[in-house]
Amino acid sequence: MGIESQTFTCISSFSDSRRTNKVELRCRGKVHIADIGDSSGTHIQYLNELYDHIESFSVNLDETAVEKIKAKGLKAICSRAEDLSKSNMEVDLFLSFEMLEYLHDPVNLLRSISEN
């Protein structure tokens, strides 16, 4: 079975199948995804429905958003994005949609993610 057979077909906002394929080939098993600043769980819900080898969770500072995501049966934690690197959570891929512009120091977050 070649790499071609492992190619994903992604739709909507996840249209770049090459990136997804690279993550799968690198991880060789469960792919751990953190969606930083997620307020509804939509992205991880979409990914969970597409792929069975994904373990994902949302990260948000707003407790109401976290409870809303958990009510959908999804994993979510209430935490500052900048503090995520201090945890022992295994993360292979970070998602962040329309969130960086709200951070006081986005460079610090990106640096801590790259070191994780």
Backbone as CSV, one residue per row, in Angstrom:
resi,resn,N_x,N_y,N_z,CA_x,CA_y,CA_z,C_x,C_y,C_z
1,MET,0.845,-1.169,0.000,0.000,0.000,0.000,0.894,1.236,0.000
2,GLY,0.819,2.063,-1.035,1.686,3.223,-1.170,1.129,4.461,-0.515
3,ILE,1.917,5.509,-0.606,1.511,6.790,-0.036,0.226,7.279,-0.685
4,GLU,0.053,7.005,-1.989,-1.144,7.451,-2.684,-2.412,6.935,-2.012
5,SER,-2.370,5.731,-1.492,-3.554,5.162,-0.855,-3.854,5.807,0.486
6,GLN,-2.886,6.551,1.032,-3.092,7.204,2.318,-3.518,8.658,2.170
7,THR,-3.700,9.109,0.949,-4.060,10.499,0.721,-5.478,10.759,1.201
8,PHE,-5.635,11.848,1.903,-6.943,12.245,2.407,-7.685,13.062,1.358
9,THR,-8.958,13.056,1.463,-9.761,13.979,0.687,-10.399,14.934,1.679
10,CYS,-9.891,16.128,1.713,-10.382,17.130,2.654,-11.284,18.104,1.909
11,ILE,-12.293,18.601,2.604,-13.188,19.572,1.997,-13.301,20.787,2.893
12,SER,-13.993,21.780,2.409,-14.274,22.997,3.158,-12.990,23.676,3.587
13,SER,-12.893,24.062,4.861,-11.727,24.813,5.325,-10.482,23.946,5.456
14,PHE,-10.600,22.643,5.328,-9.455,21.742,5.427,-9.129,21.176,4.042
15,SER,-8.937,22.063,3.066,-8.791,21.630,1.681,-7.381,21.211,1.303
16,ASP,-6.404,21.456,2.134,-5.030,21.116,1.769,-4.699,19.709,2.237
17,SER,-4.962,18.726,1.387,-4.768,17.331,1.781,-3.302,16.967,1.953
18,ARG,-2.407,17.674,1.289,-0.982,17.355,1.431,-0.508,17.595,2.858
19,ARG,-0.942,18.668,3.475,-0.540,18.930,4.862,-1.060,17.846,5.788
20,THR,-2.315,17.475,5.620,-2.901,16.437,6.457,-2.168,15.121,6.267
21,ASN,-1.822,14.797,5.042,-1.099,13.566,4.745,0.274,13.569,5.415
22,LYS,0.960,14.705,5.400,2.272,14.799,6.037,2.177,14.551,7.535
23,VAL,1.143,15.081,8.170,0.962,14.857,9.609,0.747,13.383,9.876
24,GLU,-0.098,12.726,9.072,-0.357,11.303,9.274,0.913,10.481,9.095
25,LEU,1.675,10.773,8.067,2.890,10.008,7.807,3.934,10.222,8.888
26,ARG,3.962,11.410,9.466,4.916,11.702,10.533,4.548,11.010,11.837
27,CYS,3.282,10.993,12.153,2.833,10.501,13.453,2.659,8.990,13.494
28,ARG,2.247,8.393,12.396,2.060,6.936,12.329,1.221,6.421,13.496
29,GLY,0.034,6.871,13.594,-0.868,6.454,14.654,-1.823,7.584,14.959
30,LYS,-2.181,7.716,16.211,-3.076,8.799,16.609,-2.421,10.148,16.371
31,VAL,-3.174,11.070,15.817,-2.725,12.444,15.634,-3.434,13.283,16.689
32,HIS,-2.662,13.964,17.513,-3.201,14.780,18.599,-3.271,16.233,18.146
33,ILE,-4.493,16.776,18.137,-4.730,18.122,17.619,-5.319,19.007,18.705
34,ALA,-4.760,20.210,18.834,-5.293,21.218,19.756,-5.782,22.400,18.935
35,ASP,-7.038,22.772,19.135,-7.595,23.947,18.466,-7.607,25.084,19.482
36,ILE,-6.680,26.004,19.317,-6.501,27.096,20.271,-7.453,28.238,19.948
37,GLY,-8.200,28.665,20.952,-9.145,29.758,20.777,-10.484,29.308,20.219
38,ASP,-10.704,28.018,20.189,-11.945,27.458,19.661,-13.093,27.798,20.599
39,SER,-14.160,28.352,20.054,-15.286,28.721,20.909,-16.538,27.892,20.648
40,SER,-16.476,26.965,19.672,-17.675,26.185,19.373,-17.422,24.691,19.162
41,GLY,-16.192,24.302,18.908,-15.881,22.895,18.666,-16.109,22.448,17.237
42,THR,-16.455,23.359,16.353,-16.796,23.015,14.974,-15.654,22.342,14.226
43,HIS,-14.455,22.891,14.333,-13.321,22.341,13.585,-12.939,20.937,14.056
44,ILE,-12.857,20.743,15.375,-12.474,19.409,15.848,-13.596,18.402,15.628
45,GLN,-14.826,18.855,15.690,-15.949,17.962,15.406,-15.879,17.495,13.951
46,TYR,-15.588,18.408,13.065,-15.453,18.094,11.641,-14.320,17.090,11.417
47,LEU,-13.172,17.337,12.021,-12.033,16.427,11.868,-12.324,15.057,12.466
48,ASN,-12.947,15.029,13.639,-13.279,13.758,14.281,-14.228,12.922,13.429
49,GLU,-15.130,13.589,12.709,-16.062,12.864,11.845,-15.369,12.319,10.598
50,LEU,-14.346,13.015,10.124,-13.636,12.581,8.918,-12.644,11.454,9.176
51,TYR,-11.948,11.518,10.298,-10.834,10.599,10.547,-10.966,9.942,11.912
52,ASP,-10.744,8.641,11.957,-10.859,7.934,13.229,-9.547,7.884,14.002
53,HIS,-8.462,8.336,13.415,-7.163,8.284,14.091,-6.778,9.634,14.712
54,ILE,-7.759,10.499,14.909,-7.496,11.826,15.468,-8.003,11.898,16.900
55,GLU,-7.183,12.452,17.751,-7.587,12.761,19.118,-7.426,14.271,19.264
56,SER,-8.530,14.957,19.469,-8.470,16.414,19.457,-9.113,17.017,20.697
57,PHE,-8.724,18.255,20.965,-9.336,19.006,22.051,-9.248,20.495,21.751
58,SER,-10.153,21.229,22.357,-10.200,22.679,22.197,-9.609,23.344,23.419
59,VAL,-9.037,24.519,23.190,-8.458,25.312,24.271,-9.067,26.704,24.199
60,ASN,-9.653,27.147,25.305,-10.238,28.479,25.339,-10.162,29.013,26.757
61,LEU,-10.012,30.304,26.868,-9.945,30.957,28.175,-11.336,31.202,28.757
62,ASP,-12.342,31.157,27.917,-13.722,31.417,28.327,-14.392,30.118,28.779
63,GLU,-14.741,30.061,30.050,-15.352,28.857,30.625,-16.680,28.516,29.947
64,THR,-17.437,29.524,29.547,-18.710,29.284,28.857,-18.483,28.570,27.528
65,ALA,-17.482,29.000,26.784,-17.148,28.351,25.511,-16.707,26.911,25.744
66,VAL,-15.912,26.689,26.775,-15.438,25.336,27.096,-16.622,24.427,27.428
67,GLU,-17.557,24.919,28.227,-18.733,24.119,28.582,-19.600,23.829,27.359
68,LYS,-19.714,24.797,26.462,-20.485,24.626,25.224,-19.874,23.514,24.361
69,ILE,-18.559,23.496,24.285,-17.860,22.470,23.501,-18.017,21.101,24.162
70,LYS,-17.857,21.057,25.480,-18.014,19.789,26.207,-19.431,19.239,26.083
71,ALA,-20.418,20.138,26.005,-21.813,19.710,25.862,-22.040,18.965,24.551
72,LYS,-21.177,19.183,23.579,-21.252,18.466,22.300,-20.546,17.114,22.368
73,GLY,-20.005,16.776,23.542,-19.295,15.510,23.700,-17.850,15.576,23.266
74,LEU,-17.317,16.783,23.143,-15.935,16.977,22.708,-15.057,17.334,23.900
75,LYS,-13.764,17.151,23.745,-12.816,17.492,24.802,-12.459,18.970,24.704
76,ALA,-12.388,19.622,25.854,-12.018,21.037,25.890,-11.418,21.356,27.247
77,ILE,-10.457,22.274,27.244,-9.865,22.721,28.495,-9.909,24.240,28.555
78,CYS,-10.049,24.735,29.764,-10.041,26.171,30.001,-8.615,26.554,30.379
79,SER,-7.954,27.260,29.483,-6.554,27.608,29.695,-6.173,28.760,28.784
80,ARG,-5.186,29.518,29.212,-4.590,30.517,28.321,-3.775,29.761,27.279
81,ALA,-3.825,30.203,26.066,-3.068,29.550,24.992,-1.581,29.548,25.312
82,GLU,-1.112,30.634,25.895,0.307,30.750,26.224,0.753,29.737,27.273
83,ASP,-0.170,29.269,28.103,0.170,28.322,29.165,0.108,26.865,28.709
84,LEU,-0.364,26.634,27.513,-0.526,25.266,27.026,0.799,24.520,26.949
85,SER,1.864,25.233,26.616,3.168,24.571,26.487,3.703,24.088,27.835
86,LYS,3.175,24.621,28.936,3.619,24.202,30.268,2.995,22.874,30.688
87,SER,1.940,22.480,29.987,1.284,21.217,30.326,2.045,20.060,29.681
88,ASN,1.714,18.871,30.093,2.359,17.679,29.533,1.522,17.057,28.421
89,MET,0.657,17.838,27.808,-0.220,17.314,26.768,0.564,17.041,25.492
90,GLU,0.246,15.929,24.876,0.879,15.569,23.609,0.087,16.215,22.474
91,VAL,0.750,17.057,21.690,0.096,17.737,20.571,0.986,17.637,19.337
92,ASP,0.415,17.122,18.244,1.134,17.019,16.977,0.825,18.190,16.057
93,LEU,-0.377,18.740,16.194,-0.825,19.789,15.293,-1.659,20.804,16.065
94,PHE,-1.319,22.069,15.914,-2.073,23.153,16.534,-2.906,23.841,15.468
95,LEU,-4.173,24.078,15.773,-5.045,24.865,14.907,-5.337,26.179,15.615
96,SER,-5.481,27.230,14.851,-5.858,28.521,15.412,-6.490,29.345,14.302
97,PHE,-7.748,29.644,14.459,-8.477,30.409,13.456,-8.936,31.733,14.063
98,GLU,-8.487,32.829,13.485,-8.898,34.168,13.899,-8.712,34.385,15.397
99,MET,-7.529,34.041,15.899,-7.274,34.171,17.326,-6.012,34.959,17.625
100,LEU,-4.986,34.825,16.817,-3.693,35.447,17.118,-3.785,36.953,17.298
101,GLU,-4.653,37.597,16.543,-4.746,39.054,16.629,-5.279,39.544,17.976
102,TYR,-5.832,38.645,18.785,-6.353,39.029,20.092,-5.337,38.856,21.221
103,LEU,-4.224,38.233,20.938,-3.209,37.993,21.963,-2.341,39.223,22.188
104,HIS,-1.941,39.405,23.429,-1.034,40.506,23.769,0.339,40.275,23.147
105,ASP,0.799,39.023,23.173,2.118,38.685,22.637,2.026,37.417,21.778
106,PRO,1.542,37.533,20.542,1.382,36.340,19.703,2.702,35.656,19.357
107,VAL,3.775,36.414,19.299,5.083,35.821,18.986,5.485,34.835,20.076
108,ASN,5.208,35.174,21.324,5.514,34.284,22.445,4.742,32.968,22.315
109,LEU,3.475,33.047,21.939,2.685,31.828,21.756,3.267,30.973,20.637
110,LEU,3.560,31.582,19.511,4.109,30.825,18.383,5.458,30.208,18.728
111,ARG,6.255,30.921,19.490,7.551,30.387,19.916,7.354,29.179,20.832
112,SER,6.428,29.285,21.785,6.212,28.169,22.713,5.634,26.953,21.990
113,ILE,4.801,27.185,20.978,4.263,26.073,20.190,5.376,25.379,19.415
114,SER,6.264,26.171,18.831,7.346,25.572,18.039,8.314,24.771,18.898
115,GLU,8.412,25.113,20.171,9.304,24.390,21.083,8.651,23.142,21.647
116,ASN,7.347,23.031,21.512,6.597,21.911,22.079,6.852,20.643,21.297
